[in-house]
């Protein structure tokens, strides 16, 4: 596969426009053409390596070979991540900050998250019963904004819920856009950072009292590896690293609505199969449907791997969606089949919807358990607690849109609580 000790190269100029056009399929299209899980391309005016599959993922998550500081393209930093957050740290600074996130997921905290999700869905469902129709994606964003603000200890007035839900979602909805769309994402981040920064200052000045067990309190008083308090903006960025991606779960929950509509046999399995079948269904949603196309790092130092030379400083993309759909990793990857999780051996490198590798030291998503908890509760609601109709609508989605979503965002009518 890797002949002449060279990484196969695309014979083309800068591919940034193609990346925007091809979206989730960009790396897979070239991987197939070049018959290689590693190839060289040109993106954003520079050389870039593209990696796919579990073997390449294992390499990508070797921290002695790749680093993250200063890697995220500016437009992504300005919308999705924010500046100074855990995503762009390396080594000791990263481990220390990541430990703060990982300390949040106690059994009690996750169980409270589950209860809050159930509670806010129950309240919303009562309202949905009185509406002629709802758009699942829009409603779930609002429910999850309520859930995550309560869970983190961020005060939220009733009259600001919709506005905050919009701000939080624009940060991930617009991250892949260019032009005006991207500008909206930028504005949303800036407004959200102002909102949270004010709260952080008020907590630090004792003008606002919050429960010491809440993440917002812990983040406000967290000290870095040198014993210093984080600056207010960085605390705001990290709190938004809890709020924004939780609301982003609305994307997969909307796809869950599509899956429930498209795969009635699998739904029957969940109805009759208890919590294990529910888990498999949710895992297959995370594998099958798109969300994060790829993640990025940079070669730390020159190194050689399987005869290929990796040059220091080169931008490197790991194909997350493509690895979850890779035919060498998954049998019939384009078939929605939750039962595959009964027999497929899952490793930190073959199933990587939220990144791979380790949680504590690597950059794997800090919110995977939260996501599973929320997606499980959502699928349970859709399958076991609600009756509803899905009228004629455009449920198709386009793999060139990042993030992709069913076009109608899943319209539901005649909603009844069972
Ligand atoms: C829709 C659900 C989610 C998806 C698709 C997702 C996806 C991802 C991906 C792809 C990464 C980067 C992995 C890498 O670069 O190696 C990541 C990192 C991260 N995610 Fe998530 N995520 C989700 C939900 C969450 C939630 C609910 C939280 C927290 C409440 C969260 C917090 C984080 C944090 C803090 C990082 C940075 C970790 C680090 O750099 O060490 N995510 N996520």
Boltz pocket constraint, residues with backbone or C-beta under 6 A from the ligand:
constraints:
  - pocket:
      binder: B
      contacts: [[A, 86], [A, 87], [A, 88], [A, 98], [A, 101], [A, 241], [A, 242], [A, 243], [A, 245], [A, 246], [A, 248], [A, 249], [A, 250], [A, 252], [A, 291], [A, 292], [A, 294], [A, 295], [A, 296], [A, 320], [A, 352], [A, 353], [A, 354], [A, 355], [A, 356], [A, 359], [A, 362], [A, 363], [A, 364], [A, 365], [A, 366], [A, 367], [A, 368], [A, 370], [A, 371]]
      max_distance: 6.0
